[in-house]
Amino acid sequence: MSDDSQDALRSITRKPGLQIWTINNMKMVPVPVKAFGNFFEGDCYIVLYVSTASADIHYWIGRLSSQDEQGAAAIFVTQLDEHLGGSPVQYREVQGYESARFRSYFKNGLIYKKGGVASGFNHVDTNAYNVLRLLHVKGRKHVTATEVEVAWSSFNTGDIFLLDMGKAIVQWNGPHSNRREKLKAVLVAQDIRDRERGGRAQIGVVDGGDERDSPELMKVITTVLGPKPGHLKDPTPDDVSNKSAHSGVRLYHVSEDSGNLVVQEVAIQPLTQDLLRSSDCYILDQGGSSVMVWKGKQASQAERREALNRAVGFIKAKKYPPNTTVEVMTEGGESAMFKHLFKSWKDKGQTKGLGTTYSTGKIAKVDQTRFNTMELHARPQLAAHHRMVDDASGDVKVWRIENLELAEVNPRSYGQFYGGDCYLVLYTYQRAGQQRYILYMWQGRRATKDEITACAYQAVNLDNKYNGAPVQVRVVMGKEPQHFLAIFKGKMIIYEGGTSRSGVDTPEPPIRLFQVRGTTEFNTKATEVPGRASSLNSNDVFLLKTDRLCYLWYGKVRVSGDERGQEPAEFWVALGGKAPYASDKSPRLFECSNQTGRFRMTEVDDFAQDDLDEEDVMLLDSWQEIFLWVGNFANQKETKEAWNSAQEYLRMHPAGRDPDTPIIFIKQGHEPLTFTGWFNAWDPLKWSVSPAASPRPPWEALESRRLINQLNAARSRRY
C-alpha cells in the first residue's frame, strides 16, 4: 500500500455519517460535503456510510470512467474493507442503476455532471454563480438529475428540466409529468440553491402545458435557449429492471484452480444458514438481478481480497448485464437483504424477549465519545466528513416566532422545540480568526403557515443585520442535521405539539413518551411519540414520563434472562395496556406502481412516513404480516395488481414464507397502530389537510416581481 493510500485511510473514522472519495491520479481524494450527491460521469467514487451498528462501502462507476480508474477503485475498496476490520458490506454501483440503499443516502437525488476530475472539473466551484447548465430530472421516488446539452433538443414532454443560471433556477415541468415528479424536482432545485448558492438563488417554475401563465419566466428561458420549437420529443420510459428480486435464487461455492475461477452449485431455494462454511467463500445469485458474495471468517486472506473481482468475473461468465448489482459481505456482517433470502437466520448471540425498563434510580452507564478538538483544527477534512463545521462549541442564540415577531428564548430552555412553533437559531463560530455564522430556521409540523412565512421573513432580516454573512439552513421538524443536534449537546427534545410561547397555558398531559436515538452528545435527540405501547420499537430506547416516575425502556438489550421482559405493571398501565410493537425483524417497504406503463414493485430503503406515496400502493412486509397501504390517488388497477403481487411475493419468497401470512388492506389516513409502529415518529395529522390543487409549494414566491427582477438581472449580466 502506498504512503498516499495509508494517509487516506488514516483520515477515515467510524463516526456515524457519510464519507465520499473520488479517484484522482490513482489516489483517494475526499469529496467536500457540499458536493455530496454530485457525481462526474468520467470518474469513480468510493462512498462509506457508517451507522451506529454497521458500515457499508459503495464503489460507484461513472459511465465514462476508465478501466484504470475502475481497477484502482476496486483495490481501494478492498484496502478500506481491511482497514475497517472486514466488517462492512461492499456494494458495486453503476451509474443509472444504483441500489435503493445507495440512493437513500441522497434524499434530494443524484446529480450526474459532465466531465471528471481528470478533465479539470472541480466538485465545488470557486464562483458558484458563474453557471449555465441544463439538468434532466427523472424519477418519482429516487431522483436523478443528469447534465445535458443546453438546448431545446434535450427536452421531452414527460420529464422535468432545470435551467440553472447561477443566481436563478427555472424549473420546466413536462406536460405529461406527474405531481410527485414535480415536487421532487423542486427539492433538487432547493438543494442546489441551499448547498451551492448559500440559499440565495431564486427558483421559478413553469408548467409546460400552461406556459402562457408564466410569460416572464418563459422570456428568460427563450433568451437562453432560443425560441421554443413547435414539437418536443415524446416521454422516455424510466430504465427499470423487470426481473423478480426473488426468482431463481441459487448458492454457489467459489474457489480458484490454477488461476481459473471455479464455481460449483451448492443449493437452490429455499436456502438454510448451515450451508455456509466459515472456511469458504460463496456467491448467492438472485437470477441475475443481483449477485452477493459471502466471505467466511476462516477463508484465506487471498480469497477474501479477491471476492469483489470474483463477483465481477461471475457476472461476465453468466453473461449478465454489466450493471448487475453486487454486494460483498463477511461472515457476521451480513446485510438484511442477504438474511431475508434464507429460510431462517440466527445471528450470533441473538436473544429473544421484550425490552427492559429502568426507573430513574437505575440507569445504565452510557459511554460518551467526543470529537478530538485539536484534531479537527489540524485536519478540517474530518469535520467535513461529519458535516460538522466545528466541534459545536460556538455561541448559540435562539428566537421563537411569536405574534410574527422574534422573541428571545431563555437559554435554560435551549434544545427544547415544540411542534407548534417556529424558531431561528443563530450559531457563531471562529474560523481563521474571523467570525462565521449559520442561521437555522426550524419549522414545527404544527406551526401555522403565517408562522412559517414569518420565520422566513425574520431570517432575511437577521441575514441583513449581519451583512449577508450567515449561511441559511432550513430545518424541518424531525429532519435535523447532525451539526444542529450537536450544538445542543445531546439535550435536544422535540415535543409533538404545543408551544413554549409566554401567556399560552398548555395543559401537561398525564404521560409523555419519547423515542431516544443517538450514540453520542453530537447526534442524540428525544422525539415525542404517541403514549401507547404500540409506539415502542425493540431497536430503540424510550423514555416514559408519568406524574410519579420516569422509565427508561431499552429494546433489544443484551441482558440476562432474569431481567428480560420484567416491565412493572405500572409501566404498561400508563401506556394503556400491552400491545404488539415493532420487533427486531427488519421490515421492508415496496412501492407498487404502474405509472411507467407496466406494473412494478420497487423497494424503498431506510424508509420513513414521507416515502408513502399518495399516488401509489405500498407494500410493507413485517414478516408476521403483509400490509397493503393504498394512497388516496392510487388507481384501481394498481390496487388490484398489488393484491395479486402480495400473494405472489409470499409464494415466491426464497425463504419459504408461509403462504397464509395475513395480508392487511389499509387506506391512507386510517392506519392501525400495528402499521404506524414501524415508522419513526409517525405523524397522525400529516394528511388531515387536503393538498393544494397546484403542485407548486406555497413557500416559494414563484411569480413574484422580486424573482422576475433577479432573473432578468442575471440574464442581462450574462449577455
N, C-alpha and C positions, 0 to 999 in steps of 0.2 A: 504494500500500500504506500502511495506517495505521501510526502510531507503535506501537500495541499489537501489530500483526502483526509489525512489524520486531523488537520486543522478544522476542516469542515465538520467532521464527526465530533470533535471535542466541543463544538459550539452547540450541539444538539442537547436538548433537555427532555425529560419525561414529564414536564408540567403539562396539564391538560390544555389542549388547544391545537391549532393548525400551524404547520411549518412547511414551507414550499421552497424548492430549489430548481433552478434551470441548469442545463448542461451547457457550459460555455468553454470552448477550448479544452474539452475533456475534463472539466472541473465542475464541482458542485458550487453554484453561486446562489446565495439567498435571494429570494424574491421579496421586495418590500410589501408590507402588509396592505398598503393602499392598492397594490396591483393584484391582490388575491382574486381569482376568478377570471383574470385576463390571461389568455394563452396564445402565444405566437405559433402559427401553423408550421413554421420551419424549425421548431425546437422540440426538445423532450424535457419533461419535468418529473421531479420526484416530490410527492405530497405525503407528509407524515401527519396523521391525526391521532392524538393521544387523548383518551378519555380516562376517567378515574379507574377503570377496571382493565382496559386493554389498549392496544395500539394497532393501527393499520397503516401500511405503506402502499401507496399507489404510484405506479410507473406509467406516466401519460406520454403517448406517442403522437406528435403532430403529423398531419398527413403529408407534409413536405419535408419532414426531418430526414437526415441522412442515416445510412446504416451504421456509420461510425458512432453517431450520437446515440442511436438506439442501443448499440452494444455497450457504450460507456454507461448509459443509464442503468442497464441491467446489472452491470458489475457493481455500481454504487448501491443499488437496491440490496444486493447480497451483502455488501460490506455494512450497510446500515442495519440490516437484519441481525447480523452477527454482533454489531456494536450494542444493540438493544437486547442481547441475550437470546435471540432466536424466537422470541415470543410473538412478534407482530404477524398479522396476516398480510400477505402481499397480493396486490391486485394489479393486473395488466390492463390499462385503459387505452383505447384507441379513439382518436378524435371523432366525435359524432356518434360514438357507440358506448359512451361512458356508463358505468354501473349506477344504479339508483343510489347506492351508498356514497359514491364519489360526488354525484350531483347534489346530494343532500347537504354537503358542506357549504355550498354556494347558493343560499336561499334566493338570491336575486338573479340567478342564472349564470351561465358561462358566456364569455365573450371571446370569440376567435379573431385574432388580429393577423393581418398580413405580415409577411416577413419573419424575422427572427433576430436573435441577439447577434449572430454572425454577420447579419446584414447591416449592423449598426443601429438597430432599433433598441430603444430603452423601454422598460416597463413603466416608468414614471417620467413624463416629460417635464423639463425644467420650466417651460412656458405652457401650462396646461390649457390656455385659452387659444393658442395658435393651432386650431384643429379644424379639419374639414374631412368628414368621413360619413359613410352610409352603412348602417348596421341592419342586417336582415334578421328579424327576430322570429323564432319558431318555437312552438311548444306551449302546452297549457299547464302541465304540472312541473316539468323540469325544462327551463327555458334555455335556449342557446341564441346568441347574437353573433352573427358572422359578418366580418367586414367585407363588403362587396364594392364593385365599381360605383362611383358616384354618378349615376345616370339613371334615367327612366327605364332603360332596358333591364335593370336589375329588379324592378318591381314586379309583383304579381298581385292578383285580386284577393288572394286568400290569406296573406300573411301581414305582419306589421313591419314597418321600416322606420328607423330613427335617423333623421338627418342631424348630425352633431356638428355644430358650428362654433364650439368653444363656449361662448357665453350664452348660447341659445341652443336648445334641442327641440326639434319639431318631430312629433310622432304622427305618422301617417298610417291609418288603420285601413287595411283592405276591406272592401265592401262585404266579402264573404268571411271575414274573421269573426270570431265569437267574443262574447263578453269577457270570458275568463282570459282569453289571449290578450285582449286589450288591457286589462288590469295588470297582467303580468308584465307586459311591455312597459307600462308606466313605472313599475318597480325597477326595471332595468334602467330607465331614464333617470329616475331618482337616485339610483345607486351611483351612476356616472356623475351626476351633479354633486352628490354629497362627498364621494371619495376622491374624485379627480378635480373638482372645481371648488372645493371648500364650501359647498352649499350655496354658491352664488349664481349658478347658471339658471336661466329661466326655461320652463318647459311648456310647450304648446301642443295641442292635439287636434288633428284634422281627421274627420271621418271620410273615408274615400267615397262613400256613396252620397255624402252631403257636403261637398267641398264649397258650395256656394254660401254655406253658413260660416265659413272661415276665410273671407276674402283676403284679409291682411296676411294671414299665415300662408295662404297659397301664393301670394305675391312673393313672399320670402323664398318659398320652395322653388318657384319657377325662375327666380333670379339666379339661383344656384344651378338648377338642373335644366333650365330652358323650358319652353312650352311643353305642357303635358300632351303626349300622343293620344290619339283617339281610342286606341285599344291597348290594354296591358295584358300580359301573359295570364293564362288560367292558373288556378291554385295548384300547387305541387303537394302530393301526399307526404306526410311525415315518414321518415325511414324507420319502420318498426319491424322487428323480427316477428314472424308468425309462428315460431316454434314454441312448443309447450315446454314450460320450465321443468316439467316432471316426467317427460316421456323418455323411455329407454335408458334408465339410469343403470350404469354398469361400473364395476370396480375392477381396476387393473393393477397388477403388481409390476413395478418398473425396475429394471436393472440395466447394466451395461456389460457388453461382452465384446472385447477387442475393439472398443471404440464405437460399437454399434448399439443403438437403443433397442432393448429387448422388452416388449410389452406382452404380458400374459394375463388373459381374463381370469378373474378370481370368482366373481359372483355377479348376478343381476338382482334387481329389486325384487322383494324388499331386502335391504341390507341390515346386517347386525354389527354391533360395535366390535364383537370378538374376532371379526375378520381382519382387523388391523393389528399387525405385529410391530412392536416398538423397534425392532431391528431393521425394518424395511421402509421403503417409500412406495406410495400408491397414487394412482390417478383415478379420480372419480369423474366419469363422463356423463353429462346430462343430455345425451342425444345430440351433442354438438352445440347446444345453446350456451353451455359454459363448461369449463374444464377446471377441476380442483385438484391440487397436489397436496398430499398429506405426508409429512416427514416424521418418521418415528424418532423418539429421543435417542435411541441407541444406534441409529443409522450412521454410517461413516460420514466424516466431515465432507469428503468429496461428493458423496451422494446428495447431501443436504445443499451444498453450494450449487449443484447443477440442477436443482429442482425446477427453477424458472425456465432454464434453457430446454429441459426435457419436456415441459408442458408445451412450449412453442414447437418443438420437434414433433410432438404427438399430434398437434393441430395440423401440421404440414403433412404428416403421414396419413392422417384421416381425410385429408383434402377438405378440411373445414375452412370457412371464411377466415381471412387474417384478422378480422375484428372480433373473433370469438373471445368471450370473457375468460380470464384466467385468474384463479386465486391460489395462493401458496400458503400453507399453514403448517405449524409444528404441533406435534402431539401435546395436548394440554392447552393449546391456544386456538382451538377450532372456532370457526365463525358460526353464528346462529344458523345460517343457511345450510352449512355443511351438516350440522347436527339434525336439522329437520329432515334430511334425506335418509336417516336411519330409523328403523322401526322403534328402537328405544336407545336412549343415550344417558349415561350416568357420568357426571363429572367427578373427578377425584375429590373426596371429602364432602360430597353432596349430602345435605341433610334435608329432612322434611319437617313440617310443623309450622305453627303460626309464628308471629313475631314475638318480641319480648318488650315488656314495659318496665320503665323505671320511674319511680316518683322523684320529686326534686331533691330528695336526700340521697339518692342512689344513682348517680350519673357516671357512666364510664368515662375514663380519661380519653380525650381526643388529642392526638399529636398534631401540632401545628408546624408547618414548614413555611419559611419566609423566603422571599427573593433575597439574594445576596446583593445589597445595595451597591457596594463597591464594584461588584462585577458588572452590574447594569451600567454604571458610569464608564467603566473601562471598555465594555463591549455592548454598545447600544443595540446591536442586532438582536440580543437576547430579548430586550423589551419589545422589539418589533414582532418577534416570534409569538409573544404572548399577547399581542395587541395592547401593550402597555407602554404609554409614552414615558412613564417613570415608575417608581415603586409606590405610587399613590399616597405619598406623604406630603403633598402640596396643600395649599389652603382651599377650603371649601366654603361656599356661601349658597344658601338655599332660599328661594322665594316660592310662595304659593300664589296662584291666581285667585284673587278674592275681589268680588264685585268688578271683575275685568281689569283690576289693577294689581300691582305687585305688593305682596305683604311678606315681610321677612319672617322666616321660620326660626323658632327658638333653637339654638344649637343642641340643646338637650334632646330635641326630637329629630335630629338629623338621622336619616336612614329609615324613617317611618313614612311610608307612602300609602295614601288612601285612594281607592279606585274611583271615588267621586271627585277627585281633584286633579289639577294640572300643576306642575312645578317647573321652575327653572333652577338649574344647578350650575353655578359658575366655579370651575376648577382652575386654580392659578398655580403654575409651577415655573421653575427656573431652568433655562437651557442656554448654555454658552453665555452666562451672565446676563441674560435678558429674560424678562417675564413673558410667559406664554399663557394662553387661555384656551379652555374648552368650555363651551356652553351647551349643556344638555337640556333638552326640552322633553320632560317626562309627561306622558299623557295617560291618565287613568281611563279604563274602559267604561266607567260610568260617568265620566265628565260630559258636560253638555257641549254642543257644537260651538256655542258662544265662548265657552271657556277655552276650548281648543284653539279657536281663532285668536282669542286674546293672548294665549300663550305664545303663538307665533308672532303676533304684533309686538308684545313686550320683549321678545327675543331680539327683534330688529332694533328696538330702542336701546337695549343693552349693548348690542353689537356696535351701534353708532357711538355710544358713550365711550367705548374702548377703541374707537377709530378703526373698526372693522377687523381687529386683530383676532377675536375668538374664532376657533373652529366650531361650527354649529353641528350638533348631533341630535337628531330626532329619535326619541326612545319611546317605544310603545310598551305599555304595561305587560310584563311577562317576557319581554324580549331584550332585557338589559344586557349591554355588552360587558365584557369582563372588567374593563377599567372602571366603569360606572359602579360595579359591585365592589371593586377593591377600595374605592375611596371611602366606603362606609365600614371598612374593617370587619367584615363578617357579621355586621349587626343590621343588615337590611331586612325590613319586614314590610310585606305588601299586604294590605288589607283589601278584601274583595270589594267592598263598597264604603259608604260613609264619607266623612270629611273631617279634616282637622281644623276647619275654619272656626275662628272665635265667634261666640254667640250662637252657634248651632248645637243644640242639645241632641246628640245621637245616643239612644239607649244602648247600653252594653248588653250584648247577647249573653245568655246563661252559659254557653260554651263556645269556644273557638278552637278550630283545628287547623294546624299549619303544616304544610309539607316542606321539609327542610332538605335542600340539595346543596352540595358543595363539599370540598375536602379541605380547604384552607380559608383563611380570612380574606383571601383575594377573590374567591369565587362562590361564596356561600350566601344564600338568601332563604328566607322563610316566606312562603306564599300561602295565604288563607284559602282553604278549600271547604266545601260543604261539610258540616259537622255530622257525618254519617259514617258507619263502618265501611260502607262500600267505597268511600274515598281513599281508604288505605291501599297501599301497594307494597308488596313484600320486598321491592327493590330499594325502598327509600326509608327515611326517618321522618316521624311525625311528632308534633308537639300538641297535646290536648290540654287546653286551659279551661278549668272549671272554676266555680266560685270558691272551691276549697283547696284544690290541688292542681299541679301541673304534672302531666305524664309525658315521658319520652317513650315512644314506641319504635323499636328497631325491627325492621323487616329483614329476613334472610341473614340473621346474625349467627355466627358460629359459636353457639353456646351449648352447654351441656343439656342432656335430655331432661334433667330435673327442672331447668329454667324455661324450656320452650313451652309456649302456649299457656303461660301462667298469668295471663292478664287478670287483674282483680275484677270482680263483678261490677264494681262501680265504674270501671273503665267502659264496659260495654253498655251499661245503663245510660251513661252520659251521651253515648253515640246512638241511642235509640235501639239498642239491641244488636246482637251479632248478625252479620250479613256477609255474603260472598264478596271477596275483593280480589283485585288483580294479583295473580301469583307470579312465580319466577319463570314460568314457561314463556318464552319470548313470543309476543303476539305479532302478527303480520297483517299489514293493510294493503289492499289492492284496489286500484281504480278500474272500474268496468265501464267502457265507453265504446260507442260506435261512430264517433264524430269524424273519424278518418275514412268512413265508408265501410269499415268492417269492424266487427266486434273484437275487442281485445282486452286483456287484463294486464295491468302494469303495476308492479309492486312499488309502494311508497316507503322509502327507508327513513328511519328516525322521524316517525310521523307525529303530527300534532293535530288539534282540532281544526286549525286553518287548512289542513290538507283535505278535509271533507268537501268535495266539490258539489255545489248545489245543482249542477247540470248533469251529474252522473250518478251511478250506483257504486257504492263502495263495499268491498267485502273485507270484514275483519275476522281473522282466524285466531281465536284464543285457545285453540287446541281442544278444550272441552266443548266449545260451541262455535258455530259459524254465524256471524251477524251479516245480514244484508241491509245496508243503510241506503235509503232512497232519497236523493235530493229533490227539492221542490220543483226543479226544472228538468228532471230526468225524463226521457221519453219512454213510452210503453214498451218499445222494442228492447231497449236496454234493460228494463226491469225484467222482462221475460227471459232474455238471454242470460242475465246474471243469475237467475234462479236455476236455470239448467247448468250453468257453469259451476255453481256452488256444488251441485251434486257430482258433476264430472271431476271437480277439484278433489273431492273426498275419494272418489273411486280410483283416480289415477295417482293419488299421493304415494310417493315411493316408500313412505314409512308404513304403509299398510293400514291406513286410518280406518276406523270403524265407519262403515257407510251409513249407519244410523245416528251419527253425531247430529245433535239438534241444529237445525238451520232456523234462525230467528230473523223475521222480517220486520224492520222498523222504519219509520218515516222521520224525515228531518223535523226537529222541534219536539219530538215525542220519544226521545232516547231514554231507555231504562238505565238505572244505576249500574247494572251489570255490564253495560256498554260504555258509559262515560268513565267508569273507573280505570279504563285502560289509557286514558288521555290525561296528561299532566295539566292540572289547573283548568278543568273544563268550565267553560262559561255558559251557564244555562240561559242567559239572555242574549246570546250572540245573534240569534236570528229572530228576536222578538220584534225588531223594527224592519219593516219592508224595505228592501233596497231601492234606491232611486232608479227611475226609468233610464236615466242616462248613465253609461258606463264611466263617465268622467268623474274622478274623485272630487268631492266638494272642497278639499283643502288646496286645490290648485286654481289660481285665478287665470284660467286658460285664455280668456279673450279680453283680459284687462288691458287698458290703454298702456299701463306701465310695461307690460310684456311686449306689446307691439313696438313701443318706442325702443326698447332694448334690442329687439330683433332687428329693427331697421338700422339701429346704430351699429350693431355687429356686422350687418351686411355692408354698410357704407364704408366701414373701416377696412373690410376685406377687399372691396372692389373700388 
